Amino acid sequence: MRKIVFLLLLFSGVVSAQQSYSVDTSYTVKSTYNKLIKKYPAITIPVVGKNKNVDEVYDVVYFKTKERTLHIDGFINKSKKQNPAVVMIHGGGWRSGNKSQMNFLAQEIASKGYSCFTVEYRLSLEAKYPNGVYDVKNAIKFIKDNAKKFNVDPGKIAVLGCSSGGQMAALIGTTNEKPAFDDPLNKSKSSSKVNAIINVDGVLAFRHPESSEGEMASFWLGGSYDEKTENWKQASALNHTDKNTPPILFINSSIPRFHAGRDDMIAILNQNKIYNEVHTIENSPHSFWFFEPWFDETVQYTTQFLDRIFK
C-alpha cells in the first residue's frame, strides 16, 4: 500500500528562503529518531505512498498580511464531492517543527475518505500566544470558504494536533464560537467552529498537579505563570470545557505529564454526555506518531473515531 518514503521531507526542517523571522529547526523526525533509536531499536520511518484517490496540493496560501504569508498542504480525497475534513497541527513545543511533519499522517488518513490539511502557523520565536491559535482558526475558515474546491463538508471538521499541537487542537475545539479566540484581522464570514477534536499527547492544563510545563510554555505564553497568569489560564483547554465541547479522542504515550488535565476534562465531558475515547499506547515515547509500530496504531485509532463521529 505504501511504496515511497519521503525521507528528505521528514528529515529536514523546511525554511523559506525569503523569511525575515527566526526559525528553530531542532525538532525534526531525524533528531527525534536519533534520540529514540537506542531505547527503541525496532522503530522505523513509515513508508507512505501516493494514493490514486487523493489529490495533493502544497503551500496553498490561506492567510496573508503585509508581514506574513501562511500556507497549508492539502490531501484531498476525490472519491466523493464532500468529505469530513481533518485540520492537522504539528508539535515542537510551540517553538519548532513544521507542517510537513504531519504530511504522512495526512496522506494516510486522507486515503480512508477524508480531506486533510496540514497547517503552517507562527511559532513562539516569531509570535507569542494567541497568534498561533488565530492562525489555525484562520486556516479552518479558509478551508470552509473553499469547501467545494477541497471536497469538504463544512459541517464536519475535525482538528488534530500532536504534542503542543495537541494542546492547541484541544484549545481550538473548546473555544468554538468564542470571539476572543478568533483573529480580529480576518474578515471571513465562515465560522472557525470544529466538530471533533483529536489530541495526540498534548496537555490540557498548563497549571495542574500533573503538568510540568515550564520554559517552553513560558516563552510561548509571554512569561511565567506569575508574570502572565491570565494567559496560562486562558490557554488551558480544561478551563473552557463545557456542554458545548465537541467529541474528543485522546491518543497518549505512556508518559503521564503529556496528558495533564485529561482525566479532569473527561469528568466534565461525561457529566455532559459528550462522547470521548482514550487510547494510551503502552511503552511508547513522546513523538510516537512519527514511527512504526505506533504510526499505524495512531492512524487506526484516528480513523475509527472519525468514522464513528462523521460517517
N, C-alpha and C positions, 0 to 999 in steps of 0.2 A: 504493500500500500504506500509505503514511503520509500523514495528512491534517491532523493537528492539531499545532501547535507550542506546547509549554508553555513559552513564554519566561519567564513570571513565575516558574515553578518553578525554572528553571535560573539565572535572572539575579538571584536573591535569596538571601541567607543566611537559613535558617529558624531563628528564635529563639523559644523558648517564652516566653509572657508570664509564666509562673509560675516560671521558673527562678531559682535562687539561686546560680548559678555563672557565671563569666566565659566569654564566647564570643568567639572570634576569627573574624570573618566576612571576612577578607581574601582567602581562596581561594574564588573563585566562578567559574562559567563566564564571567560577564561580565568579571571582572578578567583572566582568562586570555585571553579573546578580544581585549580591548584591548591586551594585551601582545604578542600574536602577529600581529595583523592586518597590521601594516606589513611584516613579513618574509614572511608567507604571505597575500597579499591574496585568494586564491581560497577561503579557508576559509569554511565556512558551518555554522550550527547544524543538526543533523539534524532532519528532520521526522518525528515518530513519532506514529502514531495508535493509538487503542484497537483491539484485535483481538477479534472476536466469540468466539474460543475461549479468551480469557484473562480471568479474573476479577481485579479489582484491589481490594486492601484496604489501608488506610493506618493507620499509627500503632497497630498492634496491640502491646499490652504483652507483652514476652517475659520481663522480669525486673524485680522491684520490691523495694526496701529502704525503710527509713524515710527515707533521704536522697534516693533517686533512683528514677525510673521510666524504663525504657528501652524503645524501640519498634522494630518492623520494619515495612516496607512489603512487601506480597506481591503477586506477579504469577503467578497460578496457572492453568496450562493445564488446562482442564476436559474436553479430548477423551479423556483416559484417567484412570482412577482412581489410577494410580501413575506418577509421573514422576520422573526424576532431578531433584534439587534443586541450585540454584546459590545459595550464600550470598555476598553481594557487599559488599565493604568499600571505602569511599571513601578518597581520598587527602587531602592537605593538610598534610603534614609532621608528622603526629601531633598537630597543634595546631588546624587549621582544617578547613573542609569540613563536609558533612552528607550524610545518606543519600540525599536527593532527587537529588543529583548523579549517582547511579548508576541512577536510575529509567528513563532512556531505554534504556540497555543492557539492563536487566532486562526491560522491555517487549518489546524486540526478540528477546531470547534466549528468553523465555517463549513467544513465538509460534511457535517452532521445536519445541515439545514439551517444555518444561521448566517447573518451578515455581521462580521466582526470588524472592529475598528480599534487600532492601537493609537494612543494619543501622546503627542508631544506637549509637555506643559512646562511652565517656568519653574526651575528648581531654586533652592534656597540661596545659592551664590548670586543669582540674578534677581530674585524677587521673593519677599517674605510672604508668609500666610497673610491673607487668604488668597493670594493671586493664583496659585496653582489650582485651588478649588474652583475659582472663577473660570480658569482655562478649561477644565474638564466639563464644567457645566455649559460653557460656550460650545464645546465640541458636540455635546448632546443636542443642543439647539440646532446646530448646523446639520447634523445628521437628520433630524426631524424636518428641517427646512428642505432637505434634498432626499426625502424618503423614497420617492418614486425612482429617482436615479440610482439609489443604493439598494433597491429591493427590500425596503424596511417597512415594517408595520409600526407606525409611530406610537401606537398604544401598547407595544410590547418591547420595552427597552430594559436591558439588564446592565448593571455596572459591575465590573470585575476588577479587582486590584490585588496585587501581591506585595506583601510586606508593608512599607509605607504607603504603597498604592492601595493596599487593602484597607488601611486606616482611612484613606481618602474616599474610597468607594463606600465604606460604611457611613462616613460623614455626609457624602453627597446624597445617599439614599435616605438618610434620616432627616435631612433638611429639605425634602421635597417641598416646593412651592413656598419656601420661606424667603422673602425678597432680600433679606440681609445677606444671603449667601450667593446671590446672582450678581454678575458683573454689571455695574451701572452703565458701562460704556456700550454694552450690547443692546441693540435696538430690535432684535428679532422678537417677533410676537409668539414664537414657539416656546413651550414650557421646557424647563430642564428636568422635569419630573422623570424618575425611573420607576420601573415596576417590579424590580427584583435586584437583590444585592448578592454578590459572591465575594466573600472576604477570605483571601488566602494568606493566613498568618500575619494579619495586621491588628494592632492594638485597638481597643475600643474606648480606652480611657487613658489619658496621659498621667493623671494624678490618681493613683489607685494602689492598694496594697500589693497587687500582682505586677505592677508596672515598674520598670527600671529605666524609663526614658530619661535621658539627661542631655548631653551636649548637642547631639544631632537635633533633637526636638527643640531645644532652646534656640538653636541657630535658626531653624525654620520659623518658629513662633515669635521670634524677635526679642527674646530674652528669657531669663529663668522664670520659674513659676512665681517667685516673689516679685519679679520685675514686670511680668506680663500675665498676671493671674487670669484675667478675663479671656485672653487668647487660649490659654491652656484649657480652660473650661469649655469655651465655645467650640474648640476644635475636637472635642471628645464626643464621638457619636453616641456614647451611652447617655449623655446629658440631653439628647434630642429624641431618644427612643420613646415612642408612644403608640397610641392606637392607629396612627397613620403610617407607621413604618411598613415598608413592603416586605414580602417574604425574603428570607436571607439564608444563605448557605455559608457555613464556616468550614474551611479546609485548613487544618492546622498541623504543624510539625509537632514533634514530641517535646519541644522547648516551651515551658509554660509561660514565660514572660511575653511571648508573641501573641498571646490571646488574652491579655489583661483586660478585664471588664466583660469578657464574653458571657460568663455564667450569669452575671447580673443583668445583662441585656436579654438573655434567653428568658429569665424570670419575667421580665416586662412583656416580652413577646408572647409568652404562654398565657399570661394574665389577660392579654388582649386577643387571644386565639389567633395569633399570626403564625403562619407556617414557618418553621425553621428546621434546619438539619445541621448536624455536626459530624465531621469525619476527622479524627485525629490519626495521622499516619505514624504508626509505631516505629521507633528507632530511626526517625528521619531528622535531617538537619534543616535549619532555615535555608531558604532558596531551593528546597527540594524540587520545585516545579520545573527547574531548568534541566533536570536529568532523569534518565531511566535508572531504576524501575519506577520512579514516582511520577514521571510525566504522564504516562498512560492512565495511571490511577487518578491524577488530577483531572484529566480530560473526562474520564468516565463519571466521576462524581459531579462534575460541572454539567455535562450534557444530560445526565439523568435528572438533575434538579431543574434545569431549564425546560426539559421536555414536560416535566410534571407541572410547572408553573404556566408554560405558554402553549403546550400542544395537547 
